[in-house]
Amino acid sequence: MLLTISTTHTPATDLGFLLAKHPARSQSFVLRFGTAHVFYPEATEARCTVALLLDIDPVGLVRGRGDHGEGLLDQYVNDRPYVASSFLSVTLAEVFATGLSGRCRERPDLAATPLPLEACLAVLPVRGNEALVPRLFTPLGYTVETTGHPLDPQFPAWGESNYRTVTLRGQVRLCDLLAHLYVLIPVLDADKHYYFGADEIDKLLRRGAGWLTAHPERELITARYLKHHHLVRTALARLVEEEASEAGEPEPDEAPSEAVVEPDAPEPPRVRLHQQRLAATVAVLKEAGARRVLDLGCGEGRLIRLLLAEGQFTTILGLDVASRMLARAQSRLERLPPLQQQRVTLIQGSLTYRDERLIGYDAAAVVEVIEHLDQARLGTFERVLFEVARPSTVVITTPNAEYNVRYTTLPSGSYRHADHRFEWTRAELQAWSARVAARFGYRVRLAPVGPEDPEVGAPSQMAIFTQLAPPDAARQGFSE
């Protein structure tokens, strides 16, 4: 199987730095299933092409495996040695590890720069519809060209085979191109050569970071990558949470309310709604006397930076499901004085899985997160937060659905963000928070966030829970 990657970046031979493979050398790498050869068919200042040729040992693939319910002929006569498949994905991760990681010691600026790149897969199996190739790659910014191959040129009546030559062209970072290929090659093939377990979800989310959550075919990609395994539902749930943490400030929330501002009045400097949420959250936490605080769904760490400005908060734990957002938060924290940095710990985790690291804190803030969770998962979220972590104070903010009519650009019946699974009215938040408080031993009060409209209320709403029982009184065994 053959993959070539070309660039016309000047000088084009910089491709060798990004891949840590010198254009003047050919190299071979012995893998578990064959040998990978890397060489450069062309390497000039104007254009450079690297070729990855994977030579599979077909006999070695099945030696010692037995029948496994398949005919012996099927084991030895198949397309695995000749077409791009999961073997190529594994090879990319091992042979082009530097390029895939986005690291380049000699040219770090180049690794972060989108380049004019062209990738050609000589033979790619497309199980299903040929239109699947552009459906997967076009949303990622590529121009896609496919060439079909007949089953047998001597018998044209037999029609086309499942095999295509695929060429992708785009202005992208090399690490992004390699990540797209790593995930989508086995998706198009709809097969994998190895047994896999729950760690495949981590691989998918790691290589899909930054693009999979927003891809219009993410459900299809996840299902085919995991071979319609029972892990698909878990992977999709984690993708939803990752998108929630990456979403940031929904755009309609930034629209000024025509019901609040007088047309002839001079408009005062407008404070963004999300800033108002964060400021209101900090005020509640200060009033509660909290010192050790959880920021659940911390994203880029905006709330954390506000908490650090207050000497009252001595220990802050930020949790997010998205590693990319945590990396951004860490990068911003590194600009602060060392004493402030020491007050913060960032961890990756999910709000719908028991996590002992969340125990022992005075307060928790969950700012504009729950509306991104499937309502079927709210019960688990409630137990993780109010039963396992069980801080003395919990602050939750979420949009007020009644206020949506004040956004003139928001279609009737729509949510403020495409990934919102629900948006509650004030009565719905009151009903949910009262039930949660009664179940887990808290009292709750509600508060508006943002300018209040006399008819529909404020754009955002806050539920403030205060624990009634001692920390261990209501905690029971819980596993998820």
Secondary structure, 3 states (H helix, E strand, C coil): CEEEEEECCCCHHHHHHHHCCCCCCCEEEEECCEEEEEEEEEECCCCEEEEEEEEECHHHHHCCCCCCCCCHHHHHCCCCCCCCCHHHHHHHHHHCHHHHHCCCCCCHHHHCCCEEEEEEEEEEECCCCCCHHHHHHHHHCCEEEEEEEECCCCCHHHCEEEEEEEEEEEEECHHHHHHHHHHHHHHHHCCCCCCCCCHHHHHHHHHCCCCCCCCCCHHHHHHHHCCCCCHHHHHHHHHHHHHHHHHCCCHHHHCCCCCCCCCCCCCCCCCCHHHHHHHHHHHHHHHHCCCEEEEECCCCCHHHHHHHCCCCCCEEEEEECCHHHHHHHHHHHCCCCHHHHCCEEEEECCCCCCCHHHCCCCEEEEECCHHHCCHHHHHHHHHHHHHHHCCCEEEEEEEEHHHHHHCCCCCCCCCCCCCCCCCECHHHHHHHHHHHHHHHCEEEEEEEECCCECCCECCEEEEEEEECCCCCCCCCCCCC
